[in-house]
């Protein structure tokens, strides 16, 4: 009976009741046509309580976890993949009510051997699962960084009400003052643009989380960075049971890129550590003047160097995962990465095949 959700497409904002949130709209761009109440601003939305009296973090209680889910939608549109990510990571790590801050890109960037999963609108399967992921906000951008739309929920807890203010563009902005090195890797082709767009999304999800904390007056005990296309077939342990020190940023065992690099797909950061060093690594390029050594890999060594420079410790943990590629490629493209983790590639392939079997003959796009 009380409208508490709002969706924005361009300059059009619409409010809908929570009970209506799961209606099977074909795309996010059609939502305003299906909703009776239009607003010029979300400021009049009533708040809904997120924190309860028994939710306060205390002895014997699980800490409050905020998830930064940022990246290309890709196979996140597969319902079974959503379920695995939700159950084996978010719910498993948090063990209590949590919140996620999602920054998702619609179109893929075509890469060798992997079909681009572009779409002109947010897949129904993605829009329908946003509430399951306890999203405080989910923002959607086009492949070039152009703002497409936002799904949000007005949360009240502590001292205030959260009303997100997403950035209107995540487009790549070349920094003419900066000369990334080595030049043959970073000053040719689109490698720098891909790296920049990836970390701009991570930084924006982190900014939205910090905006929540400042507006609501409630601080997360842990921040977790996730890609939306992760394939995870076994449950992560509760974050309260992980041996993470106060200055640790925990990443899965095994690195990608050069020796000494940090995993750039999954990270668990306690608020006693300097989390911004991980989530805002893009600022290195944005603020750069002169030569900037970015390494011969995909930026993993740069990430590790920046994290360590700010007084953190990179703590490797046995958190097995892979990336879910479009069917029927799933299980044949990325399960090999399990070898660097000492993981079970067979279990990875079985999980990928199971997901592909679940979507056989139909597509969520």
N, C-alpha and C positions, 0 to 999 in steps of 0.2 A: 504493500500500500504506500510505501514511501520510496520515492525515486532516490537511488543511491549510486547509480552507475552513470557514467557519461562517455560518449564517444564523439570524437571530432574528426571531420574530414575537411581539410582545407579551412575555410572560414565558417563552416557549419558545425555547430555543436548540438548534440542530442542527449537527452536524459532517458534512461530506461530503468525499470524496476529490476531488482535482483532476480525475482522469480522469472523474468522474461529473458534473462541473460543467455539461456541455452537454446533459444529458438534457432532453428537451422537456417540462418540467412546464408545466401550463396556467397556473399563477399562482404567485407567491411564497408565497401563503398555503397552498399545498398541499405545499410542500417538506418540512416536518417529517414528513408522513405517508409520504414516500417514502424517508426516511433511517433507517438502523438505529440510529444512536448519538445519544443525547440527552445534553446536558450542562447543568448548572445555571449554568455560567460558562465563558467562552471562555479562562479563564486557563490551562487545561491544554493548550491547543493547542501543538503543536510549531511552531517557527519554520521558515520556508523562506528560503533566502538570496536576497536581491535584488541586493545589491552583490557584484561579483566583483573579484578583484584587478586585472583589467585595466579596471575601470570607473572607476577614480579619475580625476577631472578633471585633465588636464594639458595641456601644450602640444600642439596639433594635435588634441585630442579635443573632442568636442561637450560642451557644458555639460549638467548634469542639470536636467531640466524637470519641474515639478509642475503639473498641470492641475486647476483648480477648476471643475468642471462643475456648474452650479447652475441650476435652473429647473423649469418645468413639462415633463412628459414629452412631451405633445402628439405631434408627428410624429416624435419620436425613436424611436418604435416602428416606423418604416419602415426595413427593413433596408438599402435602398440609401442612405438618408440617413445612417445609421450609418457605412456604408462610406466615403462621401465625407468625413464629418467625421473619421473615424479616419485615413484615408490622406492627405487634403489638409491637415490641421491638426496633429493630435497626432504622427503619425509623421513628417510633413514638418518640423515645427518642431524636434522633439526630435532626430531622427537617431540615436537610441540608446535603450536601455531607459529608460522614464519611468514615472511613476505618476500616477494621477488620483484625485481625491477628489470623489465625486459626491453631490450632495444634490438629490433629485428629488421632485416633487410629482405625485400621481396625477391628481386632478381639476382641470380647468381652471376658470377663472372666466368665465362667459358674457359675451361682449362683442358689441357691435353688428356684425352681418355675418359673424361667425366662429363656427362651431358649436363648442360646448364638447366637448372630447374627454375626458370623464370615464370612469373605470374603477374598479371596486371592488378590483382587485388589479393587481399589476405584470404588464404584458404579457410573455408568454413571450419575444418578440423582444428586449425590453429586458434581462431577466434573462440571456438567453443571450449577450449581447454585453459584459456587464460585464467579463469576464476579458480580452476583446480590448482593452478600453480600459485594461488594466493597472491596474484599480482596486485601491487599497489598501483602500478602503471605499466602499460605495454605500449611502446611507440613503434611505429612502422615507417620505414624509409624505402625509397626506391634504390636501385643499384647504384645510381650516381650520387646518392646522398640526399636527394630531394625529399622533404617531409611528405608523408602520405596520410598518416592518421594516428590517432591515439585512443587507447582504451584506458579508462582510469576509474578509480573508486575512491570516494572521499573517506579518509580514515581519521578518526579522532582518538587520541590517546595522550596521556600526559597533559601537556599544557596547551596543545593547539590542534588544528585540523590540517591535514595534508592535501594541498591542491597543487599538483605537479605543473611545472612550466617547462615542457620539453623544448630543446633547441629546434629551430626551424630548418636547419640544414646541417648535414654531416658531409657535405661535398668536400672533396680533396682540394686543399688550397696549397699550391706549391710555395715553399719558402725560398725566395730568390737569394736570401742572405746565407743560405746553408748549402754546403757541398758534401753530401753523404759519401762516405768512402767504404769500400773500394768503388770507384766510379763506374767500372764496367758492370757492376751488379745493380747499383742503386740509382744511377743517373741515366739508365737506358731502359726501354720497355716500360712496364707498369708495376714493377716490383715495389717501388716506393709508394705508389698509390694504393696498392693492395694492403701493404703493411699499415699505412696511415688510416685507411678506412676501417680496418680491423680494430685498431687501438682507439680510434675515435669513438666507436660504438661502446667499447669497454669503459672508456672514460665517461661517456654520457650516462651509462647505467650506474656507474659509481656516483656521478654528480646527482642523479635523481635520488639515490639512496641517501646521500648526505643532505639533500634538500628535505627529504622526509624527516630525518633526525632533527634538523634545525627547526622545522615548522611544528613538529609534533612534540618535541622535547623528550624523545625516547631514543636510546642508543643501542645499536646491535652489538652483541658480544663477539660475533664472528661475521665476516663477510666472505662469501664464496663466489668465485668466478666460474661460470660454466658456459660452454658453447651449447647451442640448442640442438645440434645434430650429433650429440654424443651417444654412443651405443654402450650401455652399461648393463651387464647381465647378472651381476651379483651385488648384494646390498653393501653399501658403505657402512662402516660402524658409526654410531652416534658421535657427533663432534666432541661431546664431553668425555668420551673414552679414548680419543686420539692423543697420542703423546706429543702434543704441540706445545713448545715453550713460548714464553711471552714475547720473544723477538723472532719467532719462527714464522715463515710463510711456507705452508706445506704444499708440495706439488707431487704428482705421481712419480714413482720411480721410473727412470729412463728419460733420456733427453732426446730432443729432436733438433738437428742442426749441428753446430760445432761443439767441440768438447768444452764443457763448462757452461753450457746453455741451460736456461730454465724453461720448464714446460709452460707453454703459453695458452693452454686450453682449459686447464683445471687448476684452481688455487684456493686454499683455505687460509684465511688470515685473521688471527685474533686482533682485537682492537688495541691490544697492548703493543703490537708491532706497528711499523710505519707502512700501513696498507697502501697509501697513496703512491708509494714508489712503484708498486706493481700496476695499479689501476690507471695511473696517469703517465705511463712511460711515453706516450705520444707527445707530451709536452717537451720532451727533449728535442724533437724535430721542430715543433712549433716555435720554440724559443731560441733555436740554434742560430749562431752567427759565426760563419767560417766553416772549417772542416769538421766533420762529425763522423767518427768511426762507427759504422753499423755492422761490420763483420761480413763474412762471406756466406753466412747461413741465412735464415729467414728472420733474423732479429732476436733469436733466443739468447745468444751470448750478451747482446746489448741489454736485454731485459735482466739477465742475472747480474750483470755488472752494476746496473742502476739500483736494483733491489739491495744488493750487498753494500753499495756505497752509502745507503741511507741507514745503515746500522742493523739491517735485518739478517736473518740466517735462512738459507734455503734448506728446507727439511724434506727429504725424499721419503715417500710412503708408498706402500703397496696398495695403490688404488687403481685397479685395472679397468681399462676402457678402450674403446676404439671409436672410429668415426663411421657413422652410417651413411653409405653412399646410395644413390638412387638404385632401385631394383631394375634389372637383375644383377647389378654389379656388387651389391652388398655381400660382404663376406669374402670377396676375392680381391678387394682393392686395399683395404687398410688393416685387416687382421694381422698382417705381417708385423705391425708395430708392436704387437704383444711380445715378440721375441726380445726387444730391448727392455721390456719390463719383467721378463721372466714369467710371462703370463700364459694363459691357456688359449692359444689361437683356435683350437677346435671348438671351444665353448663360444668364442666370438663368432665363428662361421655359423654355428647352429643358431645363434640368436639372430643373426642377419637373415638366414634362410627362413626362420619362423616369421619374421616381420614381413618379408616379401610374400610368403604364402598367405599372410593375413590380408594383403592388399591386392592379391592376384585378381585380375579381371576388373578392377576398379581403381580409380585414382582419387586422391583427396584434393587434387588441384582443379 
